[in-house]
Amino acid sequence: MGDMDEHIYLQKPSQAVPVSKSTQFWEGFAKGLPIMIAAAPFGVLFGALAIDQGFSLFETVLMSAAIFGGASQMVGIELFGQHIPAWLIVFSIFAVNFRHVLYSAAVGRRIGHFKPLEAMLSYFLLTDPQYAETEKRAESGKPVTFIWYLGVATPIYVMWVVEAFIGGLFGNLIADTHALGIDMLLPIYFLGLVMGFRKRTNWGPIVITSAIASIIAAKTIGSPWHVSIGAVAGILMAVILAKPEPAKEKR
């Protein structure tokens, strides 16, 4: 059992190739690097906006470290200074990140073998790209280990906190992120993640339904509700298109 704790075997026992924990971590780390780069402008932007809204540098960094959710943090700093009841702020943040309820349910199938504390940390570190990378690894037949999962999350989390610090100090030097085009990096990365699942059954109708619902919600209701509305629309379409498993004949 001691050897199994140190290595994971990626093939059948007769063809087993042991993979060390170090290798697993760096495999995950390599997956996290492009995510880290794509998210950098938003981490810096959050830091700048938080300072602009009256947050101290310590509060800004603490918020990134404790919440670790870009959309939630953006909504939070926008609402905190408007004398809005605390329950409404919490509800708004919940609405923005409702999709994480779905992510955690899906990822729970992949990390059921994690120890309780490992699972708790894994759910805290769960983000959109972390979910996508975990699903892709599981579907490829490779084991989703805690060390690999941590490898993906480490560069993303550490740099997200560092970027908030940098944004708090120097973010006001970025006059217009739209003019520079850096605000498009993360949406492009997310589009790549979505395209990575294009071989799944009913991918097209689900993505189209979600996109249309999200666009309509953005134009009528506004941000950040369009995120959750688009997700719910996609889920409903998936449920409608899902084929029930044939009932087993009784003998």
C-alpha positions in Angstrom: 0.0 0.0 0.0 2.9 2.3 0.7 3.9 2.3 -3.0 0.3 3.1 -4.1 0.4 6.1 -1.8 3.5 7.5 -3.6 2.6 6.6 -7.2 -0.5 6.4 -9.4 -0.6 3.8 -12.2 -2.1 5.2 -15.5 -2.5 1.9 -17.3 -3.6 -1.6 -16.6 -1.6 -3.4 -13.9 0.2 -5.6 -16.4 1.4 -2.4 -18.3 1.5 -0.1 -15.3 3.8 2.9 -15.4 4.2 4.6 -12.0 3.8 8.3 -11.9 5.2 10.1 -8.9 3.4 12.8 -7.0 5.9 15.3 -8.3 5.1 14.4 -11.9 1.4 14.6 -11.2 1.7 18.1 -9.6 3.7 19.5 -12.5 1.3 17.9 -15.1 -1.4 19.9 -13.3 0.7 23.0 -13.0 1.3 23.0 -16.8 -2.5 23.0 -17.3 -2.9 25.9 -14.8 -0.3 28.2 -16.4 -2.4 29.3 -19.5 -5.4 29.9 -17.2 -3.2 32.1 -14.9 -2.1 34.2 -17.9 -5.6 34.6 -19.3 -7.0 35.7 -15.9 -4.1 38.1 -15.1 -5.8 41.3 -16.6 -8.9 40.6 -14.5 -7.0 40.1 -11.3 -5.2 43.3 -11.8 -8.4 45.1 -12.8 -10.2 43.9 -9.6 -7.4 45.3 -7.5 -7.6 48.7 -9.2 -11.4 48.8 -8.9 -11.4 47.8 -5.3 -9.0 50.6 -4.4 -11.1 53.0 -6.4 -14.2 51.9 -4.4 -12.5 52.7 -1.1 -11.0 49.4 -0.1 -7.6 49.3 1.5 -4.8 47.3 -0.1 -5.0 44.8 2.7 -8.8 44.4 2.3 -8.4 44.0 -1.5 -5.8 41.2 -1.2 -7.8 39.6 1.6 -10.9 39.5 -0.5 -9.1 37.8 -3.4 -7.6 35.3 -1.1 -10.8 34.5 0.9 -13.4 34.5 -1.9 -11.3 33.6 -5.0 -14.1 34.3 -7.4 -13.7 37.0 -10.0 -17.4 37.6 -10.8 -18.3 37.5 -7.1 -15.6 39.9 -6.2 -16.6 42.4 -8.9 -20.2 42.3 -7.8 -19.2 42.6 -4.2 -17.1 45.8 -4.6 -19.8 47.3 -6.7 -22.5 46.7 -4.1 -20.6 47.3 -0.9 -20.5 51.1 -1.3 -24.2 51.5 -2.2 -25.8 51.1 1.2 -27.5 47.9 0.1 -28.6 45.3 2.8 -26.1 42.6 3.4 -28.6 39.8 2.5 -29.1 41.3 -0.9 -25.3 41.5 -1.5 -25.0 37.8 -0.5 -27.9 36.8 -2.7 -26.5 38.7 -5.7 -23.1 37.0 -5.3 -24.9 33.6 -4.9 -26.8 34.3 -8.2 -23.6 35.1 -10.0 -21.9 32.0 -8.9 -24.9 29.6 -9.0 -23.1 27.6 -11.6 -20.6 26.5 -9.0 -23.4 24.5 -7.4 -23.5 22.6 -10.6 -19.8 22.4 -11.0 -19.3 21.0 -7.5 -22.0 18.3 -8.1 -20.3 17.3 -11.3 -16.7 17.4 -9.9 -17.9 15.5 -6.8 -18.1 12.4 -9.0 -14.4 12.8 -9.9 -13.0 13.5 -6.4 -15.1 11.2 -4.3 -12.0 9.4 -3.3 -10.4 12.5 -1.8 -10.0 12.8 2.0 -12.5 15.2 3.6 -10.0 18.0 4.1 -8.7 17.5 0.5 -12.2 17.6 -0.8 -13.0 20.8 1.1 -9.9 22.5 -0.3 -10.7 21.3 -3.7 -14.2 22.8 -3.6 -12.7 26.1 -2.5 -10.3 26.1 -5.4 -13.0 25.1 -7.9 -13.3 27.6 -10.8 -14.7 27.4 -14.3 -11.4 26.3 -15.9 -10.5 24.0 -12.9 -13.9 22.2 -13.5 -13.2 21.9 -17.3 -9.7 20.6 -16.8 -10.9 18.0 -14.2 -13.6 16.8 -16.6 -11.3 16.5 -19.5 -8.7 14.6 -17.5 -11.4 12.2 -16.1 -12.8 11.6 -19.6 -9.3 10.9 -21.0 -9.1 7.9 -18.6 -6.3 9.5 -16.4 -6.8 9.5 -12.6 -7.9 12.7 -11.0 -5.6 12.8 -8.0 -5.5 15.5 -5.3 -1.9 16.3 -6.1 -2.8 16.8 -9.8 -5.8 18.9 -8.9 -3.7 21.0 -6.6 -1.1 21.4 -9.3 -3.7 23.0 -11.6 -5.1 25.3 -8.9 -1.8 26.5 -7.4 -0.6 28.9 -10.2 -4.2 30.2 -10.7 -4.8 30.9 -7.0 -1.4 32.3 -6.1 -1.2 34.7 -9.0 -4.9 35.8 -8.6 -3.9 37.0 -5.1 -0.7 38.6 -6.3 -2.5 40.3 -9.2 -5.0 41.9 -6.8 -2.0 43.3 -4.9 -0.4 44.6 -8.1 -3.7 46.0 -9.3 -4.1 47.8 -6.0 -0.7 49.4 -6.3 -0.5 50.2 -10.0 -3.9 49.4 -11.6 -4.7 53.0 -12.0 -2.0 53.1 -14.6 -4.2 51.0 -16.9 -6.4 53.7 -18.3 -8.6 51.6 -20.6 -8.5 47.8 -20.7 -10.9 47.8 -23.6 -8.6 49.9 -25.7 -5.8 47.5 -25.1 -7.9 44.5 -25.7 -6.7 42.6 -22.6 -10.2 42.3 -21.4 -10.8 39.7 -24.2 -8.2 37.2 -23.0 -10.4 35.4 -20.5 -13.5 35.2 -22.7 -11.3 33.7 -25.4 -10.0 31.2 -23.0 -13.5 30.3 -21.9 -14.6 29.9 -25.5 -11.7 27.4 -25.9 -12.9 25.4 -22.9 -16.4 25.3 -24.3 -15.1 24.1 -27.7 -13.1 21.4 -25.9 -16.4 19.6 -25.1 -17.8 19.8 -28.6 -17.7 16.1 -29.1 -20.2 15.5 -26.3 -23.7 14.4 -27.2 -26.2 17.3 -27.8 -23.3 19.9 -27.3 -24.6 22.1 -30.1 -28.2 22.7 -29.0 -27.2 23.1 -25.4 -24.5 25.7 -26.1 -26.7 27.6 -28.5 -29.6 27.7 -26.1 -27.4 28.8 -23.3 -25.8 31.5 -25.4 -29.1 32.9 -26.7 -30.7 32.9 -23.2 -27.6 34.7 -21.8 -27.5 37.3 -24.5 -31.3 38.1 -24.1 -30.8 38.3 -20.3 -27.8 40.6 -20.6 -29.8 42.9 -22.9 -33.0 42.9 -20.8 -32.1 42.1 -17.2 -28.5 43.0 -17.2 -25.3 41.7 -15.6 -24.6 39.6 -13.6 -27.9 37.7 -13.9 -27.3 36.7 -17.5 -24.6 34.2 -16.3 -26.9 32.1 -14.2 -29.8 32.5 -16.6 -27.7 31.2 -19.5 -26.5 28.3 -17.3 -30.0 27.3 -16.3 -31.3 27.5 -19.9 -28.5 25.2 -21.0 -29.3 22.7 -18.2 -33.0 22.7 -19.1 -32.1 22.0 -22.7 -29.8 19.2 -21.6 -32.7 17.7 -19.5 -35.1 17.9 -22.4 -32.7 16.2 -24.8 -31.5 13.6 -22.4 -32.6 10.1 -23.3 -33.8 8.0 -20.4 -32.0 4.7 -20.0 -34.1 1.7 -21.2 -35.8 -0.1 -18.4 -34.4 -3.5 -17.7 -36.7 -6.4 -18.4 -37.8 -8.4 -15.5 -36.9 -12.0 -15.5 
